[in-house]
Amino acid sequence: MDYCHFALIETKGWALKTARALEAKLGKTQPLRMHWSGCPAGCGNHSVADIGLLGKNIKLNGEVVEAVDVFVAGAAGCEPNPPIKIMEDVPCEGLPNVVAGLVQHGAFKAMRQQLRKISQASAVGVTAPAEKEPVRPTIRAQEIQEGSAKLVRVNKDEVAVFKHQGQLCALQNNCPHEGGQLSAGWIEGDEAVCPLHGYKFHVKTGACSTDAKLKAKIFKLVAQGDGFSIAD
């Protein structure tokens, strides 16, 4: 697929233009992750990057132009961290100058550590409310196309339920690699493919053939009414 018709901006073109401008302006820099999402759906995972760019349209001098909101210090994996939105309505034409300063001076690791400290401090002394019994939606095989998946939420868990060879298989929705949404992926052989970087996970064991150190959590399905639900 060359583009998503839901995108509000041309992410690939702007990403290449911005990267080339930064390379010419800054030369070699420390590695960092810059993710682009073309619309609020966030399929480009802008919320788990050092610099995340969320596309939008704004009116500037009477004309509609492509722009972004700028987020920093997001992270996924074993130490997830929500990003901070630091800028709004930045025209894409001016991005190289804006991003150059962040690349040169952004203390992304320190930002994440500070955000975690704030989060931990705010939780001290707060009594957690009694947990409600999680709602377990009924999942029906006929609702899912062969080789595709459905996103199911149970309490705090997001689960990708795939239909493979007529049977349902459930595994964690967030890719263990960099947080891609497995429910937006597809099946190749006996593996679910993450649409973000192409990492593959066996639908029954969770084993990753792309990187043996990674493994997706498998969820058990139990009969419920005329379908199935996610077990504890």
N, C-alpha and C positions, 0 to 999 in steps of 0.2 A: 504494500500500500504506500503510495507516494505521499499522501496527506490524509488528514482526517477532516471531513466536511463540517465537523462541529467547531473546528479551530477558529479563533477570532483573529489570530495573526499567523503569518507564514514562519513557523518556528525554525524549520531547517535552514531557510535562507538567512534569517537573522542570526541564527547560531553560527553559521559559517562566516558571515560578514563580521560579527563581533569578535570571533576567535582570531580571525586574520588581522583585524585592527589591533587587538591586544598583543598579538605576537610581534607586530611591527613596532608597537609603542613600548612594550616592556621587555621583549626578548624572552629569555628563559626564566621561568619562575618556579616556585614550589608547586608540586601537584595539588590540584584541588578539584572538587566536583561542582559542575555548574549544570543544573537541570532546567529544562524549559517545558512548560505546560501551555498548550494553546488555548485552554478555556478553563473555567472553574472546576471541571471534572477532575483535573489534576493528574491525568494519565501519564504525564512526563515526570511524575514524582518530584516536583519542585520543592516539596516540603521536607525532603530528606537529603538536601545537598548543602554544601558550604554556601553556595549562592543559588537561590531558586528564583526563577523568573516566571511569573504567571501572566499570560497574555490577556489583553483587553483592548477595546477601542475607546478612544477619547476624542473630544472635540477641541481642536487647537486652532486658533485664529479663523474660526468659522468652518474648518474642514475636519472630517473624521480621519484620524491617523491611528496607526498601530502603536501600542504602548504596552508597558508591563508594570506590575507591582513587584518590588524586590524584597526577597526574604533571605535571611542568613541563619547559619548555625543549626540547620535541621540535621537529624540523624536517624538512621534505622538500625536494626540489628539488636545485639544484646544490651546496648545502652541507647535506646531511642530518645529522641529529643525533638519537641515541636519547634519550628523555626520562629524567628521574630520578623515581622514585617517592618522594614525600616524606611521604605519609600513607596509612594503611590504615583501612578499616572506618569511614569517616565517614558517619553517617546523613544521608540526603538532606534531612531536615527541618532540619538544622543547617548545610547548605551555604552559605547566603548569608553568614553570619558568617565562615565559614572562607575562602571565596573572596574576600570583601571585602578582607581583609588582603593576599592575593596580588595582587589587582588594583592596590591602592594602592602596594605596596612591592616587588612582584616585579621583579627586574632580569633579565628573561628573556634579553635580548641578551647581557648580561655572562655569564650562566650558560652559554650555548651556546659563547661564545668560550673560556671557561675549560675546558669539557669537551673542546673540540677540542685545546687546548694539552696537556691531560693525555694524551689519546689519542696525539698526535704524539710527546710525550716518552717514552711507554712503548714506542713502536715503534723508538726510536733504539737502534742496536746489536743489534737482534734480527734474526737471519738467517731469512729467510722459508723455510719448507719447500718442497721441490720440488713444483710443482703436479701433481696427478694429471690424467690424461686425463679430461675431463668426461664424465659419463654422459649419453647422449643418448637419452631414451626414445622409443619408437615411438608416433607419433600417428596414430590411425585416424579417418577422416572419419565412419564410422558411430557413433563414440563421442560425437560432438558434435551437439547438436540445431541445426537450421537457425536462424540468427540469434543463437545463443548462443556462449559461449566456454569453453575449458578452460585452466586454469592449468598451465603446464609450467615446471619448473625445470631449467636447464642450468648447472652450475657455480654462478656467482654471479648469473646472470641469471634473472629471472622474466619469462615470456613469456605473453601472452594469445593463444591460438590460436582464432580465430573461424571459424565455418562460414558462408560467404556465397554464396548462389546455388550451393550444392553444392560449392564450392571452399574450401580452407583458406587463411587469411591470418593472419600472425603479426606482432604488434607488442608493444612493451614493456608490461609489466603495470601499472607505476606511472604514473598520469596525470601528465604534465609540469606540470599546473597546481598541484595540492596533494597529489599522492600517492595519489589514489583508486585502487581496484583495477579496472582495465578488464575483467578477466576476470569480474567480477560484473556487467558492463554488458550491453548489447544492441546490435543493429544497427538503424539507421534510414537507409534509402536505401543509400548506400555508406559509411556512417560508423559507427564504434564510439562508443557513448555512455557516458561515465563516470557511474556511479551516484551519485557524491558531489555534483557540482555541475552535471552535464549537459553538460560540455564534449565536443565531437565531433571525432573524428579519422578521416580517410579510411583505410580498411583496407589500401589498396595503396600509398599515398604517405606516410601519417602526418601529412599536412597538417591543421591545426586550423582549422575554419570558425568556431569561436567566438572564437578569438584567433589572428590570423595570425602572431604572434611565437612561438607554441608549435608544436612538432612532435614526434610520437612516433616512436621508432626502429622501423624495419621489419626483421624477421628473415626470412631466406630459408629456405624449406623444401626439403629434398632427399629423394628416395626412399630408404626404408630398410625392407627386408623387405616386409611387406604393408601398409606405411603410409608415414609421412614422419618426418623428424627435423629439428631446428633446425640449420642450417649455421653455420659460423664467421662 
